[in-house]
Amino acid sequence: MAQRTPTTDQISTPSPALHLESWTLPPGWSWGDEAIQREHRHYQEVVDALGRSLSLVSVPDPRHGDWLKNEARALAHRNHPSIPTTYHFWASYEESRRGPGYLRRWISGETVYSRVTRLGPDAIQFAFQVLREAGSALSYIHDTAAAHGAVSASTVWLTPGGRLWLLGWEWVLPREQRPAGFTPDPQFTPRAPEWAPGEWRPTPASDQWQLAAMLFLMLTGETPPETDVPPLPLLRSDCPQALSTVLERALSANPADRYPSVATMLRELDRHVSVRPVLIAPEGDELPKALDSAEARLRWATADDYEILSPLGRGMFGSVWRARDLSLSREVAIKVLHPHIARDDVAVARFRREARLAAQLAHAAIVPIYDSDSRGGVVWYTMELAEGGSVANLVSRSGPRPFEEIAPQVDEVLEALHAAHTSGIIHRDLKPENILIDRYRRWRIGDFGIAYALGDDKAGTSGTPSFAAPEQLLGEAQGPATDCYALASIVYFVLTGRPPFGDGAAEQILAQQLSDTLPARLHDAGISDALGSWLVRGLAQRVEDRFEDAQAMRAAWRQVVRATRRAEDQRPWWRRLIDGLQEDETPQATPDW
């Protein structure tokens, strides 16, 4: 998922779909790396002149242009956190050679169906959160006298940061604004029991049934039958009886037996299903003894300022939570220390230093810190929410990534590392989980939890073994070259799907690092000679054999990028020369939209 930012190197991009080949994008824009073909819509990633990943929604069938325009117009007038906003509509004009199509944000993530297929049935708490957010979007639609009609595990998308998006908006239009005879594909859209064979008649009641059917799938891994739905506790023993009762009513075959509205259904859930506590902070700053869970403590401590939405991750020293900043109405991430760590004054001091250090580093590829606070022994700080999750999530979800996709991202991260090192800060725990991805798909360094300012103690074992340099595993002095080693390990991981020296105990990884087997590993992984040489130097056993600093590593990386692109360019040398001269002579224009 590469960000296309202007650099000194011209970045080539994949060819778009057949119906987009004649399109001319505005100056400074480029085609992105990903596209999704759905039943009647094509979603192509494009990158604007500011480096933002956007989704170009178009129709492969030119006869559906009016249908697409009606969809874009309807979306432009909707305002809900789970509904994507239309940014711009490109009409068909011969002068611009593009259109029809509309732009909205590119959604990085996966459908509920993909998640269940990949991970199996979901946790009760997470499924309940999805139900509430998707139900909120449906209630909003119903309040406008419309129905969705295609609510399913294929139209609800989840980002790695925990945000939910409801899609399928081509169907949420009056009948006269859709082509006659078109209905959602029944293979992906659960049929409400009241519909006759071959019928599609969306109503708020059928939306309620489809929503409950999706939750049934999340909890059991199976789609419910249209009639005689088995009780959830028989398929999922840990399902609360109150939740089972609510879903059983929502899945009634007779629409009259369901809840009067989705909003009523959600109120019933909030009234009886206690999958997450909602706490009112009492007077004083002493932590109540009854709060025995991490979520309960955090809710009590932050009740005046934040609404805790869902967990994002957990590490050795703390956990990270998705939350809503109540004063600014924005979503953020909150990192909180584990209780046994928070009782250690030294650990708390280091944790607060992490926030101060990270807050000092103003760079586009470093996650910004907003605030730091504590109450009743609960210590936390807030930072920007990485909606795209982490690089580890990306590889787990989509597999190894191609070189061209990660090239500009690695370049930016190396620049950020150089900025941190110049400020006297070493990270010491770079790993895929700590390279976060924002909504524009930019890679950003986070979690300076064991960073130190130059002049502090530079020795001692640290880092995650799979991505730690030999000097870290040996407890020796560490410096900028330690971070450079970790970044080279991350590059290898993203390209191959595995760490360069495997997973395991620190002793086993250290033995592999000192075994001189890296060239063979690179050969087996099919890595090019130019990139292989860069990795060999970046992963050198001795500090003095590595790159001098992140700036030198970045310069070498750019040479690898140029060499790789030349090797993949099939044009004759004279054609490359002529094209290059023409590109140099092309004046810079401003976007014409």
Beta strands, then each sheet from edge to edge (+ up, - down):
strand 1: 30-37
strand 2: 42-47
strand 3: 53-58
strand 4: 88-90
strand 5: 101-105
strand 6: 110-111
strand 7: 156-158
strand 8: 164-166
strand 9: 306-314
strand 10: 318-325
strand 11: 330-337
strand 12: 369-375
strand 13: 378-384
strand 14: 425-426
strand 15: 435-437
strand 16: 443-445
strand 17: 452-453
sheet 1: 1+ 2- 3+ 5- 4+
sheet 2: 6+ 7- 8+
sheet 3: 9+ 10- 11+ 13- 12+
sheet 4: 14+ 17-
sheet 5: 15+ 16-
end
